Amino acid sequence: MSPALLLLVILLFAAFLAAARAGLLSRSRRAQPERWPVYPKQVLTPVEQQFYHRLTRAFPDQVVLAQVAVSQLVGVKRGEKRQAIANRYNRLVVDFVVCGRDFRVAAVIELDDRSHDEPARQDADRRKAAVLAAAGIPLHRLNVNPLPDESELRALLPAIAGRSPPPRPDAGRRFTVVR
């Protein structure tokens, strides 16, 4: 064996030993999960949970979804600025979606509290309203103080309930339909 080849074999063996010592060749190191500094959260706040249950009681024949990405509700028609338009609503989430059993969207419901007075939230609310209106999806904004009960929800959303609209709810409530 030539001295150059012997030196190459020795260097490769030394590199192999160094890698083994560093744990680079160990299966256990590769099997260890990546560290994610996260914790579990509740999907809905207590007020949202209360409203969710009211929605499901008010519309028992419908599917009620919570915390849905707007990108799951609308798509962008093929065209020049498709990605730019999608980026406008990319990270927006709506509070509740009421669907038929076929999962076609009947209405979107947003609960508003004092946090919607902040400029960043107002911008997000404006973009949600614009994209949903452009897609022909009805958006209903409801104030959380006080939350409407089941009969008020059915009166507010008669097309979903499959009934003729009953008399209007108490005029003291603040309901806004965005079209």
Secondary structure, DSSP 8 states (H G I E B T S, - for coil): --HHHHHHHHHHHHHHHHHHHTTTT-HHHHHS----------SS-HHHHHHHHHHHHH-TTSEEEEEEEGGGT----SSTTHHHHHHHHTT-EEEEEEE-TT--EEEEEEEE-GGGGSHHHHHHHHHHHHHHHHHT--EEEEESTT---HHHHHHH-HHHHTS---S---TTS-EEEE-
